[in-house]
Amino acid sequence: MSYTSRAIPGSFPGRVLGATLLCALGALAAGCDGSPGPNDGEVINAIVLPTDTLLNLACADVGIFTERCVLEDPENPFAKVAIIEFDVNNPDATNKFALFNSIPAGRTGAKARFYFWATALARRASGENQFYTALALHELWNYNSDPIVQEQALKAYRSVLDNFFSSVTVFSCCENVRPPDDPRGPIPFPVGLNELTADNLYRTDATGYARLVPGDPLLVQEVLLEWGYRYRPANPPDYTDGLVFVNGG
């Protein structure tokens, strides 16, 4: 299974994401040929991605629906980058996951991933953007052990359940089901974000990161209960049968 949705996880020195890549993806806020873009005609030739894991929250609810303060954060390298979302009427126009996949893996890209997804969320409120913002905060906390980031990650995961309970993200799989020359490519299928959220909190192997709720996984059930939900944990080997219930529903 691959994480290619729709065809589907501060300070210097930083990593430069070059203009060649950004222009090829149609991602610059201003035109790559120097023509004016939506940000007062400013031309961006490259952006510098942070490689540290120290996150200064721009406001109390940054990365949480409906807060948009990340767009004014001077540390946000994606503030003026156009992140193009999937549009069923123009499915080839999207660049979101191509940009996301260009961010360095592991510790050096963790902070950039947060800014990327928080920016996407601020511009388009969706469960997918909220979920991946939560996952990025989860990853950052795994590296920096900052209790403020830990709390923000929990808030972001809760926002998925509170505001986007029925939302899905789209993965792709099963390349061998269709002939290799089939132009439709891999088969897309939706996965419920409420299940992914609960599993990320409950099971270490779901993310590869330390669990945000330390101690026995049963303590996650207590947290979810406080939030107004119940979770029937997924079972091995595929962990695809977890269920999340709204208390009283």
Secondary structure, DSSP 8 states (H G I E B T S, - for coil): -B--TT-----SSEEEE-HHHHHHTT--SS-TTS---TTTT-----EEEE-S-----SSTTTTSTT--GGGG-TT-TTTTS------TTSTTS--HHHHHHHS-SSHHHHHHHHHHHHHHHHHS--HHHHHHHHHHHHHHHHHH--HHHHHHHHHHHHHHHHH-TT-EEEEEE-TTTS-TT-TT-SEEEEEEHHHHHHHHHH-GGGTSS--SS-S-THHHHHHHHHHTEEEE---TTT----EEEETT-
